[in-house]
Amino acid sequence: MGQHIRLGMLTPSSNTVLEPITQAMVVGLPGVSAHFSRFRVTEISLDLPALGQFENTALVEAAQLLADAKVDVIAWNGTSAGWLGFEQDHELCRQITAATGIPATTSVLALQEIFLAQNITQFGLATPYTHDVQTKVTENFAQQGFQCIAEQHLSLRVNYSFAEVDAEKISAMVYQLARAQPQAITTFCTNLRAAPLVAELENDIGIPIFDTVTVAVWKSLRLAGVDTTLVKGWGSLFANLP
């Protein structure tokens, strides 16, 4: 890889997971680095102030700061389109690229692309969210043709607290979902410390697991022209969809 590739990531202000995990994923890729820009997010709920945290203006402003670093791609490394609707992310990407001239993607749109590429129509959903947020997520995925046949959620709403969920609890949710035999499972929250567990869990249950931090990195690398099969130890995604 002759040139330096810079991945730009938009990050919720209270997120403490996605930055170190993203760095760990790309550390073995020569010439690839990850760079981050934050905007304020403290709570995940359907209350109006919480919904207002994800107005595109704040994300585009954060994206313009990343553009100053001449990143090759900008990803919204977050799952808000799960409860706000997929069109929210499509419009966000349009606005980011219009403002910066840089290709843009999101965790949710990357996950949708993966589901389509692997013909996944039935999936299991693990999140730390509240019941009403979880319901909106399953409804929005259903509108895209993806049926959630099993779900697990932790009824948390303070974004910082999601990072405090331990590996045992995350694994227990995944094992419970696996009982329904979905085609795939998604650990759906970029402040949930699930990505380091994926490879071992996949080996145990024989079902692909798509973590939302992982899919944002995967799609960002693809947009930047990097061979994703060079990423080792982070699950089947990188081997099966280079």
Secondary structure, DSSP 8 states (H G I E B T S, - for coil): --S-EEEEEEEETT--SHHHHHHHHHTTSTTEEEEEEEE---B-SSSHHHHHTT-HHHHHHHHHHHHHTT-SEEEE-S-THHHH-HHHHHHHHHHHHHHHS--EEEHHHHHHHHHHHTT--EEEEEES--HHHHHHHHHHHHHTT-EEEEEEE----BHHHHTT--HHHHHHHHHHHHTT--SEEEE--TTSTTGGGHHHHHHHH-S-EEEHHHHHHHHHHHHTT--GGG--SS-THHHH--
